[in-house]
């Protein structure tokens, strides 16, 4: 049984394939982490941590 990873193409390019997998999973993990951070911030948003809005109340004359 002949396997592709015994050939010269695999020997020449296996390091590049590993780098591509590492880069891909790094991007996926960053995207998932950003999504969870956003979900966490939305779910646990505390009104007292936000800057207060200035509201003008006018008295009627």
C-alpha positions as CSV (number, residue, x, y, z in Angstrom):
1,X,0.0,0.0,0.0
2,X,1.5,3.3,-1.1
3,X,0.9,6.4,1.0
4,X,1.3,10.0,-0.1
5,X,3.2,10.9,3.1
6,X,6.1,8.6,2.1
7,X,6.7,10.5,-1.1
8,X,9.0,13.5,-1.7
9,X,6.1,16.0,-2.0
10,X,5.2,15.3,1.6
11,X,8.8,15.5,2.8
12,X,9.2,18.9,1.0
13,X,5.9,20.5,2.2
14,X,5.0,19.0,5.6
15,X,6.4,21.9,7.5
16,X,4.4,24.4,5.5
17,X,1.2,22.4,6.0
18,X,1.8,22.4,9.8
19,X,2.2,26.2,9.7
20,X,-1.0,26.6,7.7
21,X,-2.9,24.5,10.2
22,X,-1.4,26.4,13.1
23,X,-2.4,29.7,11.5
24,X,-5.9,28.5,10.7
25,X,-6.6,27.3,14.2
26,X,-5.1,30.4,15.6
27,X,-7.5,32.5,13.6
28,X,-10.5,30.3,14.6
29,X,-9.5,30.5,18.3
30,X,-9.2,34.3,18.1
31,X,-12.7,34.5,16.5
32,X,-14.3,32.3,19.1
33,X,-12.6,34.1,21.9
34,X,-13.9,37.5,20.5
35,X,-17.4,36.1,20.2
36,X,-17.4,34.8,23.8
37,X,-16.0,38.1,25.0
38,X,-18.7,40.0,23.3
39,X,-21.4,37.6,24.6
40,X,-20.0,38.0,28.1
41,X,-19.9,41.8,27.9
42,X,-23.5,41.9,26.6
43,X,-24.8,39.4,29.2
44,X,-23.1,41.0,32.2
45,X,-23.3,44.7,31.2
46,X,-23.6,46.7,34.4
47,X,-25.3,50.1,34.0
48,X,-23.1,51.6,36.8
49,X,-20.0,50.9,34.8
50,X,-21.1,52.9,31.8
51,X,-20.6,56.7,31.7
52,X,-23.7,58.5,32.8
53,X,-25.7,60.5,30.3
54,X,-26.3,64.1,31.2
55,X,-30.1,64.8,31.2
56,X,-31.5,68.3,31.3
57,X,-34.8,68.7,33.0
58,X,-36.5,72.0,32.4
59,X,-39.1,73.3,34.8
60,X,-42.2,74.6,33.1
61,X,-43.0,78.2,33.7
